Amino acid sequence: MGAFSLLRSLNREQRAAFIAALLGWTLDAFDYFLMVFMFKAIAKDFSTTVKAVEFAVMLTLIGRPFGAFIFGWLADRYGRRRILMIDVLMYSSLELASAFAPTLTSLLVIRALFGVAMGGEWGLGSALVMETIPAAARGVVSGILQEGYALGYLLASVVFGLLFDRIGWRGMFMVGVAPALLVVYIRFSVKESTGWQKLESKPVRIGLLQSLRTNWKLVVYTVCLMTAFNFFSHGTQDLFPTYQTIQHKFNTHTVSVITIVANFGALTGGIFFGSWSQKVGRRRAIITAALCILPALPFWAGAVSWSPIVLAIGAFFVQAAVQGAWGVIPAHLNELSPAEIRGTFPGFVYQIGNLIASTNLMIQNNLVEHFGGNYGLAMALVAGTTAIVICILTSLGTEAREAVLVEA
């Protein structure tokens, strides 16, 4: 059965859970990526350096594990659906608050808090949908769900290209309050996952800390894997608009178009490899996708003389590889997760990996300085190295493609 046939086979309840999780992650990423387009403008307004403003991204990433743990624990106790609504309202409100930051320090504090709220969404949404849909649909749903991140980046690219020159960075953050409307859809269309309902009915439930202690080897392994994955994504995304603006001296329109093309590549790769993982296995799909980045790197981060068209083609295939590997992760982590902490485990290990990878911008900026201002070489070095590390870690791990997530 094809990908779209599988989606059409979902019933109304399953489809609503999928849409809510996809939109939640898309709009979460949209709010996050608005920031990366505006480093230069914010630095100018606050009379500081781009590097000082980029510290906001690191603070956001640092906040995300705390959000994953807090909101995940609440979701394991009180259900995925209601906690997801609270989380969406929080990150939307903090995005709006960013527009009114009077100083750089206050903006950094708000973005750190935004990271806490953002950290909760992925784990809640992925658990909700994976505990609702049939096992046969996990691969394709995983691929599409994870690409909510790319959709968010794409949406931010479009909004940046259309509105930034007119409304400035504060106006862009005001646009970022839109995700709050998703709560209305969740409230009236989404039901609690059957997996959590079954767990709630058990007379004795294993506690969070006890489960983490029992499964500590799995926790350590998945944190290492997610650290590599987050270097893979942030290493190819966070500095990319700045690379185009400073090294290639592209204007707002060109940066927007190239980033849009890159995100179409991400969508293509995520859906393809996520679906393919249902047939060949999670690990084989991840390794194949990660290796696909290597031949694309010279076109994505090569000579400054490359035309925008060459750079766009390279960006398409780089993001197809990166998000192709990522497209397998929602299903892979939820299948590996202990049932009693599925609301916490996938998001928590994911965001701990994000915490460790929050040093990415600092590392890449140091490499840029070391290589005499060569952004492309710095990005390519991180991306290529991380791809090899992902292949090694994935090959050393296990998978649980046949795990039962929806109890009969």
Secondary structure, DSSP 4 states (H G I P E B T S, - for coil): --HHHHHHTS-HHHHHHHHHHHHHHHHHHHHHHHHHT-HHHHHHHTTS-HHHHHHHHHHHHHHHHHHHHHHHHHHHHH-HHHHHHHHHHHHHHHHHHHTT--SHHHHHHHHHHHHHHHHHHHHHHHHHHHTTS-GGGHHHHHHHHHTHHHHHHHHHHHHHHHHHHHHHHHHHHHHTTGGGGHHHHHHHH----HHHHHHHT-SS---HHHHHHHTHHHHHHHHHHHHHHHHHHHHHHTTHHHIIIIIS---HHHHHHHHHHHHHHHHHHHHHHHHHHHHH-HHHHHHHHHHTTGGGHHHHHS-TT--HHHHHHHHHHHHHHHHHHHTTHHHHHHHHS-GGGTTTHHHHHHHHHHHHHTTHHHHHHHHHHHTTS-HHHHHHHHHHHHHHHHHHHHHHS---TT---S--
